[in-house]
Amino acid sequence: MSGASRLVIDCNRELDDPTSIPERSDGVTIPGNLGVSISERKRRAAEWFQPYHDAIAAQLRRLERTHPVVTLVSIHSFTPVMDGFARPWPIGVLWNRDPRLAPAIIAALGRQGHAVGDNEPYSGREGGYTVDVHAEAHGRPHVTFEIRQDLIAEPIGAWRWGRRLAAVLRTRLRQTDRWRRRSH
């Protein structure tokens, strides 16, 4: 939703993180990112990073005016192979300290027969700017999904995964009346 590839600027990284504007990805040099100037970094942050995070913050504040508990659900995709490693999971569920969503969702997807990456192919324990800033810092329940790109490349695959995730989320989110914000 940022309007730019993570290879232009990764909106899920701190701006001073070296991988925010990566010079290489999966062994491939990204020519447009070699030697990016400070002014170009600032331009990319102003054009894509900041509006993306401002929109998320505004939407969460708007929802909290009418809902006692607002949940952040983040959806990303990942390549089937990275650095020569074939990733075996169709989906990964990323999380850190807040157990209100992820463990139950991992179990539900597992019961459906899916090999679920618990903090795979990336780890929610290593931080992610969006979750850190918009969920954990405010005690909001949250979960991040990583779906393998080949499974959602066609509209029917995206639709199937969307329905599948909506169903498990709907079941788990019905319990939010018992949740309160966690202290951060």
C-alpha positions as CSV (number, residue, x, y, z in Angstrom):
1,M,0.0,0.0,0.0
2,S,3.0,2.3,0.1
3,G,3.0,2.7,-3.6
4,A,6.7,1.7,-4.0
5,S,8.6,-1.6,-4.0
6,R,10.6,-2.4,-0.8
7,L,13.6,-2.2,-3.2
8,V,12.9,1.6,-3.6
9,I,12.4,2.1,0.2
10,D,11.4,-0.6,2.7
11,C,8.6,0.9,4.7
12,N,9.0,-1.8,7.3
13,R,12.6,-0.7,8.2
14,E,13.9,2.1,10.3
15,L,15.1,4.9,7.9
16,D,18.7,4.5,9.2
17,D,18.7,0.7,8.7
18,P,21.2,-0.2,5.9
19,T,18.5,-2.4,4.4
20,S,16.0,0.5,4.2
21,I,17.3,1.2,0.7
22,P,19.2,-2.0,-0.2
23,E,22.1,-2.0,-2.7
24,R,21.7,-5.8,-3.1
25,S,18.8,-8.2,-2.8
26,D,19.1,-12.0,-3.1
27,G,22.5,-11.6,-4.7
28,V,21.3,-9.1,-7.3
29,T,22.7,-5.5,-7.4
30,I,20.1,-2.8,-7.5
31,P,21.7,-0.1,-9.7
32,G,19.3,2.7,-8.7
33,N,20.3,2.2,-5.0
34,L,24.0,2.3,-5.4
35,G,25.5,5.4,-3.7
36,V,22.1,7.0,-3.0
37,S,22.6,10.5,-1.7
38,I,21.2,11.8,1.6
39,S,18.8,14.1,-0.3
40,E,17.5,11.1,-2.4
41,R,17.0,9.1,0.8
42,K,15.0,12.0,2.3
43,R,13.0,12.4,-0.9
44,R,12.1,8.7,-0.9
45,A,11.2,8.9,2.8
46,A,9.0,11.9,2.2
47,E,7.3,10.5,-0.9
48,W,6.6,6.9,0.2
49,F,7.7,6.1,3.8
50,Q,6.1,8.9,5.7
51,P,2.7,9.0,3.9
52,Y,2.4,5.3,4.4
53,H,2.9,5.5,8.1
54,D,0.8,8.6,8.5
55,A,-2.1,6.8,6.8
56,I,-1.7,3.8,9.0
57,A,-1.6,6.0,12.2
58,A,-4.6,8.0,11.1
59,Q,-6.7,4.9,10.3
60,L,-5.9,3.3,13.6
61,R,-6.8,6.5,15.5
62,R,-10.1,6.8,13.5
63,L,-11.0,3.1,14.3
64,E,-10.2,3.5,18.0
65,R,-12.8,6.3,18.3
66,T,-15.6,3.7,17.8
67,H,-13.9,0.3,18.6
68,P,-12.6,-0.6,22.1
69,V,-9.8,-2.9,20.6
70,V,-8.2,-2.3,17.2
71,T,-6.0,-4.9,15.7
72,L,-3.2,-4.4,13.2
73,V,-3.0,-7.1,10.5
74,S,0.0,-6.7,8.1
75,I,0.2,-8.8,4.9
76,H,3.4,-9.3,2.9
77,S,4.6,-11.7,0.3
78,F,7.9,-13.6,0.0
79,T,9.8,-15.3,-2.8
80,P,9.7,-19.1,-3.0
81,V,13.5,-19.2,-3.1
82,M,15.9,-16.8,-1.4
83,D,19.7,-17.0,-1.4
84,G,19.4,-20.5,-3.0
85,F,17.1,-21.8,-0.3
86,A,13.7,-23.2,-1.3
87,R,11.3,-21.9,1.3
88,P,8.9,-24.8,2.2
89,W,6.1,-22.8,3.8
90,P,3.1,-21.5,1.9
91,I,2.6,-19.0,4.7
92,G,4.5,-17.5,7.6
93,V,3.0,-15.9,10.7
94,L,5.3,-13.4,12.3
95,W,5.0,-12.2,15.9
96,N,7.0,-11.2,18.9
97,R,5.8,-10.8,22.5
98,D,2.0,-10.5,22.1
99,P,0.4,-14.0,22.0
100,R,-3.2,-12.9,21.5
101,L,-3.3,-13.8,17.8
102,A,-0.4,-15.6,16.3
103,P,-0.3,-18.9,18.2
104,A,-4.0,-19.5,17.6
105,I,-3.7,-18.6,13.9
106,I,-0.7,-20.8,13.4
107,A,-2.6,-23.7,15.0
108,A,-5.7,-23.1,12.9
109,L,-3.8,-22.9,9.7
110,G,-1.9,-26.1,10.7
111,R,-5.2,-27.9,11.3
112,Q,-6.1,-27.0,7.7
113,G,-3.0,-28.9,6.6
114,H,-0.7,-26.0,5.9
115,A,3.0,-26.0,6.7
116,V,3.1,-22.7,8.6
117,G,6.3,-20.8,9.2
118,D,6.2,-19.7,12.9
119,N,8.3,-16.6,12.5
120,E,9.5,-17.9,9.1
121,P,10.7,-16.9,6.5
122,Y,11.3,-13.8,8.6
123,S,11.2,-13.3,12.3
124,G,8.8,-11.0,14.1
125,R,11.2,-11.2,17.0
126,E,13.7,-9.2,15.1
127,G,11.4,-6.3,14.8
128,G,9.5,-4.7,12.0
129,Y,9.0,-1.0,11.9
130,T,5.2,-1.1,11.2
131,V,4.4,-3.5,14.0
132,D,6.8,-1.9,16.4
133,V,5.5,1.6,15.9
134,H,1.8,1.1,15.2
135,A,1.0,-1.9,17.3
136,E,3.5,-2.9,20.0
137,A,4.2,0.7,21.1
138,H,0.4,1.2,21.7
139,G,-0.4,-2.3,23.1
140,R,-2.6,-3.2,20.1
141,P,-3.1,-6.8,19.1
142,H,-1.3,-7.6,15.8
143,V,-0.1,-10.3,13.5
144,T,1.9,-10.3,10.3
145,F,1.3,-12.7,7.4
146,E,3.9,-13.6,4.8
147,I,2.4,-15.4,1.8
148,R,4.6,-17.1,-0.8
149,Q,4.4,-15.1,-4.0
150,D,3.8,-18.0,-6.3
151,L,0.6,-18.9,-4.4
152,I,-1.0,-15.4,-4.9
153,A,0.4,-14.5,-8.3
154,E,-2.9,-15.2,-10.0
155,P,-6.2,-13.7,-8.8
156,I,-7.7,-17.0,-7.8
157,G,-4.8,-17.8,-5.5
158,A,-5.0,-14.4,-3.9
159,W,-8.7,-14.8,-3.4
160,R,-8.3,-18.3,-1.8
161,W,-5.6,-17.1,0.6
162,G,-7.7,-14.0,1.4
163,R,-10.7,-16.1,2.2
164,R,-8.6,-18.5,4.3
165,L,-7.0,-15.8,6.3
166,A,-10.2,-13.9,6.7
167,A,-11.8,-17.0,8.2
168,V,-9.1,-17.7,10.8
169,L,-8.9,-14.0,11.7
170,R,-12.7,-13.8,12.0
171,T,-12.7,-16.7,14.5
172,R,-9.9,-15.3,16.6
173,L,-11.0,-11.7,16.5
174,R,-14.4,-12.7,17.9
175,Q,-12.6,-12.9,21.2
176,T,-11.5,-9.3,21.2
177,D,-14.2,-8.3,23.7
178,R,-12.1,-10.0,26.3
179,W,-8.9,-8.2,25.2
180,R,-7.7,-4.9,26.4
181,R,-4.7,-3.0,25.3
182,R,-1.5,-4.4,26.7
183,S,0.9,-2.0,28.3
184,H,4.0,-1.3,26.2
